[in-house]
Amino acid sequence: MQPGPSAPAEPRFDRLILSNILEWAQQPERQPLPQFAALPGSQRFPEEEMAMYWSGDHKIVVTRHPMDDTHTTDISTILGYRNLMCATVATGPPGHSICTDLAADERTLSGVIELLDNSPTDGPVAIEAFASTPQYSRLATIIAKNSRRPVIDRMTPDGYLESARRLDSKVLAREYFEAAQRSCPDLRLTRARTVDAGGAVPDLRRQVRHALRAVGPVIVKTDFGAGGQAMGIITSRWLLGRKLNRIVPAGYDGELLIEEFLGTGDEALSVSYNGLVTGDGPAHSLCAGRHILQAGKYYMGSYLGPGAMPDDCAAKVQSAGEAIGQVAASIGYRGPLNIDFLYRASDGAIFPLEINPRRSLGASLAEMCISLFGPGYQKSVSAVALHSVPVHPGITGYAGLRDALLHRGLFGRETKGLLILPYMVSSLAINSNIGLAVLSTDGTPVAAAADEISAYLAQPGPMATARTPALSGRSIPVPR
């Protein structure tokens, strides 16, 4: 186990977080899709770092690879964490399943449980993850049996794991949208049909042509695609053959959803709800926000707070998200919940598109805001998180990135009215990309600020002249 540098001499840990995103991606329903077929094995996977932002302070975060010590210290200082420890499984190269690896590593697992048990509190310890999986469920059971403290599992119980898979299905999710309409009359459903991709290709094309005549432009989706992959917009029968070849992977024999396409941009705003489904009531809401999209479908980031969406849209998204969360809870689902919607500006209608029973970038951004400003942050704080910001190839690690940002006063609270936090920094060594979160507290246009910082990082100029020591304490010095 490799703890981060920020844990005090007598730490208090009330939460254990498993960053099991690769484990989720390797579940059987996603294996037929090429975006999940060649994941990086023992290589670093930058999205795992996002677990450091979930659920506030007093936590142990387990990842497949060690986190950068300076980065971990900076996160603790900027977000006000007093007890953040990062741990890795010590034996052998990491596999895709962090929960399987940790369960098999008795020494590391015993060390984690001992840290939880020795915290100066007798209260319960909560366990959570990126998403519910059978591997996670087995590990949670082991921890509950061996810990002296009561254990609260925040994820879906083993006997109800099928509920998570059903919610994740583009096809089956529509059943839960219909059920939520009873308590949320603002919800409207798109017109859609389901077809079997395993049938004859001419039949699939005939079904899409029929949908084009009936509803106009359509979007075709595989059942378990994610992030805008394995789906595509078809506006004309003349483009049908070429588009379907790009959307449907070779050999895919699952179901497809053919859904009316309502548009993009101002005419149909892509928005989402993020919350947590628990066993003691309705979903706990984290945020309602707007998606930042490329080409109308590829997810590039999230925008929260004032300016992100019309006021009536935010209220409708939260109400609809909570209604769908109640339906999810009724079938046994527990854990993080992300729901994508389209908001039609012409009449204020809101259309649910898909359910993602897992953590999202929008939820992680909301957790950053809550750590800093409390749960009412959306009234006064605007925030943007971008997940693929190109960085000049000369910056190859967190130290160089940090120096480049500090060189221009673009780090932490150094720019008046803004808080700037880079994340997913291990991707620097892989493809010269990072994630970037920018929060505005004084009305500074946050999206424009994020674009300006992104442009600076991509230029040859962002090279600091000297190394800057890790931040310490709660106040961040502003060099002049």
ChimeraX attribute file (.defattr): number of C-alpha atoms within 10 A of each C-alpha:
attribute: neighborCount
match mode: 1-to-1
recipient: residues
	/A:1	16
	/A:2	15
	/A:3	17
	/A:4	21
	/A:5	17
	/A:6	22
	/A:7	21
	/A:8	11
	/A:9	6
	/A:10	11
	/A:11	19
	/A:12	22
	/A:13	23
	/A:14	24
	/A:15	21
	/A:16	24
	/A:17	20
	/A:18	24
	/A:19	25
	/A:20	27
	/A:21	24
	/A:22	22
	/A:23	21
	/A:24	22
	/A:25	20
	/A:26	17
	/A:27	13
	/A:28	8
	/A:29	15
	/A:30	17
	/A:31	15
	/A:32	17
	/A:33	21
	/A:34	16
	/A:35	16
	/A:36	17
	/A:37	12
	/A:38	10
	/A:39	14
	/A:40	12
	/A:41	13
	/A:42	13
	/A:43	14
	/A:44	18
	/A:45	19
	/A:46	18
	/A:47	19
	/A:48	21
	/A:49	24
	/A:50	21
	/A:51	23
	/A:52	27
	/A:53	23
	/A:54	21
	/A:55	19
	/A:56	18
	/A:57	21
	/A:58	19
	/A:59	27
	/A:60	27
	/A:61	27
	/A:62	30
	/A:63	27
	/A:64	28
	/A:65	22
	/A:66	18
	/A:67	23
	/A:68	17
	/A:69	16
	/A:70	18
	/A:71	20
	/A:72	19
	/A:73	21
	/A:74	22
	/A:75	22
	/A:76	25
	/A:77	20
	/A:78	23
	/A:79	21
	/A:80	16
	/A:81	21
	/A:82	18
	/A:83	21
	/A:84	27
	/A:85	26
	/A:86	26
	/A:87	21
	/A:88	21
	/A:89	25
	/A:90	18
	/A:91	14
	/A:92	9
	/A:93	12
	/A:94	19
	/A:95	16
	/A:96	20
	/A:97	21
	/A:98	24
	/A:99	27
	/A:100	17
	/A:101	23
	/A:102	25
	/A:103	20
	/A:104	14
	/A:105	15
	/A:106	13
	/A:107	14
	/A:108	20
	/A:109	20
	/A:110	16
	/A:111	13
	/A:112	20
	/A:113	17
	/A:114	14
	/A:115	15
	/A:116	25
	/A:117	22
	/A:118	15
	/A:119	17
	/A:120	12
	/A:121	13
	/A:122	13
	/A:123	12
	/A:124	15
	/A:125	22
	/A:126	19
	/A:127	21
	/A:128	26
	/A:129	26
	/A:130	25
	/A:131	25
	/A:132	28
	/A:133	26
	/A:134	18
	/A:135	18
	/A:136	29
	/A:137	19
	/A:138	15
	/A:139	20
	/A:140	24
	/A:141	14
	/A:142	13
	/A:143	19
	/A:144	17
	/A:145	12
	/A:146	13
	/A:147	16
	/A:148	16
	/A:149	21
	/A:150	14
	/A:151	21
	/A:152	14
	/A:153	21
	/A:154	19
	/A:155	28
	/A:156	28
	/A:157	22
	/A:158	17
	/A:159	10
	/A:160	14
	/A:161	18
	/A:162	16
	/A:163	19
	/A:164	25
	/A:165	19
	/A:166	19
	/A:167	22
	/A:168	22
	/A:169	21
	/A:170	22
	/A:171	22
	/A:172	17
	/A:173	21
	/A:174	19
	/A:175	12
	/A:176	19
	/A:177	24
	/A:178	16
	/A:179	15
	/A:180	21
	/A:181	16
	/A:182	11
	/A:183	15
	/A:184	18
	/A:185	12
	/A:186	15
	/A:187	23
	/A:188	15
	/A:189	15
	/A:190	17
	/A:191	13
	/A:192	17
	/A:193	15
	/A:194	17
	/A:195	16
	/A:196	14
	/A:197	19
	/A:198	13
	/A:199	12
	/A:200	9
	/A:201	12
	/A:202	10
	/A:203	13
	/A:204	17
	/A:205	15
	/A:206	13
	/A:207	15
	/A:208	25
	/A:209	19
	/A:210	13
	/A:211	19
	/A:212	21
	/A:213	11
	/A:214	12
	/A:215	15
	/A:216	16
	/A:217	20
	/A:218	25
	/A:219	21
	/A:220	24
	/A:221	24
	/A:222	25
	/A:223	22
	/A:224	22
	/A:225	20
	/A:226	21
	/A:227	11
	/A:228	16
	/A:229	18
	/A:230	20
	/A:231	25
	/A:232	22
	/A:233	22
	/A:234	24
	/A:235	15
	/A:236	15
	/A:237	16
	/A:238	10
	/A:239	11
	/A:240	16
	/A:241	13
	/A:242	10
	/A:243	18
	/A:244	20
	/A:245	10
	/A:246	13
	/A:247	17
	/A:248	21
	/A:249	16
	/A:250	11
	/A:251	10
	/A:252	16
	/A:253	14
	/A:254	16
	/A:255	19
	/A:256	23
	/A:257	22
	/A:258	25
	/A:259	23
	/A:260	22
	/A:261	21
	/A:262	18
	/A:263	17
	/A:264	16
	/A:265	12
	/A:266	11
	/A:267	13
	/A:268	20
	/A:269	22
	/A:270	26
	/A:271	26
	/A:272	29
	/A:273	27
	/A:274	32
	/A:275	26
	/A:276	22
	/A:277	27
	/A:278	21
	/A:279	15
	/A:280	7
	/A:281	10
	/A:282	19
	/A:283	25
	/A:284	16
	/A:285	21
	/A:286	25
	/A:287	29
	/A:288	31
	/A:289	30
	/A:290	27
	/A:291	25
	/A:292	21
	/A:293	16
	/A:294	11
	/A:295	8
	/A:296	15
	/A:297	18
	/A:298	16
	/A:299	20
	/A:300	18
	/A:301	22
	/A:302	28
	/A:303	28
	/A:304	29
	/A:305	24
	/A:306	21
	/A:307	17
	/A:308	22
	/A:309	19
	/A:310	13
	/A:311	11
	/A:312	9
	/A:313	23
	/A:314	23
	/A:315	12
	/A:316	21
	/A:317	28
	/A:318	20
	/A:319	20
	/A:320	26
	/A:321	32
	/A:322	26
	/A:323	23
	/A:324	27
	/A:325	31
	/A:326	21
	/A:327	22
	/A:328	27
	/A:329	21
	/A:330	13
	/A:331	15
	/A:332	19
	/A:333	28
	/A:334	27
	/A:335	26
	/A:336	29
	/A:337	30
	/A:338	24
	/A:339	25
	/A:340	21
	/A:341	23
	/A:342	24
	/A:343	27
	/A:344	20
	/A:345	15
	/A:346	9
	/A:347	7
	/A:348	14
	/A:349	16
	/A:350	25
	/A:351	23
	/A:352	24
	/A:353	18
	/A:354	21
	/A:355	28
	/A:356	22
	/A:357	29
	/A:358	23
	/A:359	22
	/A:360	19
	/A:361	20
	/A:362	27
	/A:363	29
	/A:364	23
	/A:365	26
	/A:366	33
	/A:367	21
	/A:368	24
	/A:369	25
	/A:370	19
	/A:371	19
	/A:372	16
	/A:373	15
	/A:374	12
	/A:375	15
	/A:376	12
	/A:377	20
	/A:378	21
	/A:379	9
	/A:380	13
	/A:381	21
	/A:382	25
	/A:383	31
	/A:384	28
	/A:385	30
	/A:386	25
	/A:387	19
	/A:388	18
	/A:389	20
	/A:390	18
	/A:391	22
	/A:392	19
	/A:393	16
	/A:394	16
	/A:395	23
	/A:396	19
	/A:397	16
	/A:398	22
	/A:399	18
	/A:400	19
	/A:401	24
	/A:402	25
	/A:403	22
	/A:404	24
	/A:405	22
	/A:406	21
	/A:407	18
	/A:408	16
	/A:409	17
	/A:410	20
	/A:411	24
	/A:412	26
	/A:413	18
	/A:414	19
	/A:415	14
	/A:416	13
	/A:417	13
	/A:418	24
	/A:419	20
	/A:420	25
	/A:421	22
	/A:422	22
	/A:423	23
	/A:424	19
	/A:425	24
	/A:426	24
	/A:427	20
	/A:428	22
	/A:429	15
	/A:430	13
	/A:431	13
	/A:432	20
	/A:433	24
	/A:434	24
	/A:435	25
	/A:436	21
	/A:437	22
	/A:438	25
	/A:439	30
	/A:440	22
	/A:441	17
	/A:442	13
	/A:443	14
	/A:444	15
	/A:445	16
	/A:446	28
	/A:447	21
	/A:448	11
	/A:449	17
	/A:450	21
	/A:451	13
	/A:452	11
	/A:453	17
	/A:454	19
	/A:455	14
	/A:456	18
	/A:457	22
	/A:458	18
	/A:459	14
	/A:460	12
	/A:461	11
	/A:462	21
	/A:463	20
	/A:464	18
	/A:465	10
	/A:466	10
	/A:467	13
	/A:468	14
	/A:469	10
	/A:470	14
	/A:471	18
	/A:472	14
	/A:473	13
	/A:474	13
	/A:475	12
	/A:476	15
	/A:477	12
	/A:478	13
	/A:479	9
	/A:480	5
